[in-house]
Amino acid sequence: MQLAIAGRNASVDAVNTLLNGGTIEIRTGAPGAIDSAPIGTVLATLSINATAFGAASAGSATANAIVDVTAAAAGTAGHYVAKDSGGNAERNGTAGTSGTDMILNNTAFGVGDDVSIVSWTYTQGIS
């Protein structure tokens, strides 16, 4: 099965809409199963804008700017959990400074350190 660009864009936009007005938890360790309780220590919680992502193009969309926060706990970031405005986990993935699903300004955080999402893109593959 293959999905045309128009369908991929519609899928990306629909999934991203679930995150409007939600939150992102930056957590330690590897991501667990999305339908299980999140694992790892929450290092920081960031608020997602009322419009979480820009419109999809070529099956991909980039998150709109997310305001930086300070770390509430110390540890090494390894993943994120994105929640809808009702607190339900909708997406998780790896987080780091390169080669991960979400790019952060750093991975080693102490209490009070700045936590910034440098880039976050969601892509729907062709199949």
N, C-alpha and C positions, 0 to 999 in steps of 0.2 A: 504494500500500500504506500502511496505517496500523497502528500498534501500540497496543493498549489499554494502559491504565496498569499493569495487572498484569504484562503482558509487558515494559513499559519498566522497571518496578521490578526484575524478575528479571534483565534484561539489565544494568542498572546494578550490581546487587549482584554478579553473576558477574564482570564486568569489574573491579570494584574489589577483589574478593578476590585477584586476581592480584598486587596491590601490597602485601598483608599482609607486614610485616617487611622491606620493600624500602627503597630509597633514592630521594631526589630530588636531582638535580644542577641547580643554578641556573647557567645558562650565558649567555655574551654572544651577541649577534646573534639572528637569526630562526631558528625551528626548521627543521630539515631534514626530509627524508622519514623517517618512523618506522622503516622497515625498512632504512635506510642507517646508516652509522656516525654517531654524534652529532657535531655541529659546534659551534664556539665554545669559548672558554676556560671551564673549570669554575671558577666563583667560590666556590662552597660546596656541600657535600654534607650533606643532612639525612637523618636516619633516620625511616622511616615506622613507626608503631606496628604491633604484631602484628595489630590490627584497624584497617586503614587508614581506613575510612569508616564512618559510621553507616548504618543501614538506609535504603534508598531509599524515598522518598515522592513521589508525583506525578511519577515518572520522574527524580528528582534526588536526589543524596546529597552531604553535606558531609564533608570530611575531618575525622577526629578530630585533636585537638591534636598538633602536631608541635613538638618541642623546638627552640628557637633554637640557632644555631651562630654562629661567627665566620667571616668570609670568609677563605679561604686564598689568594685572588688578588684583584688590583684590576681593576676594569672596570665596564662598564654592563650590568646584567642585561637580557636580552631574551626569554629562553625557559627552559623547564625540560624535563628528561627524567626521567620516573619509571620506575624499574627494579624488577623483582621481586627476591625474596630471592636469586636466582641470578645477578643482575647483568644480566638481559636487559631491554632497553628495551621497555616496554609502552605508554607514552603520552608524548606531548610536547605542548607548547602554549606560548602566549605568557605572559610574566610581566612584571608592571609594578605600578604603584601604583593604577591604575584602568583599567577598560575592557579587561582582559586575562583570559585563562583562569585565571590564578593571581594573586592579589594579594599583593604583598610590602610590607614596611615601607619600602623604598627601592629605587632602581635603580642608584644610583652607590655602589659599594662600594670601600673601601680594605682592604688586608690588616688583619685584626683587627676590622673593623666587624661589628656584630651583623646577622645575616641572619634575618629572621622571615617566616614565611608567615602573612599576616593572614587570608586566606580562600582556600579551594580547593573548588570544587563541580564535580561531574561530572553532566551531564544527558544523557539519551537523548531525542531528539526523537520526535514522534509518527510521523514518516515517515522 
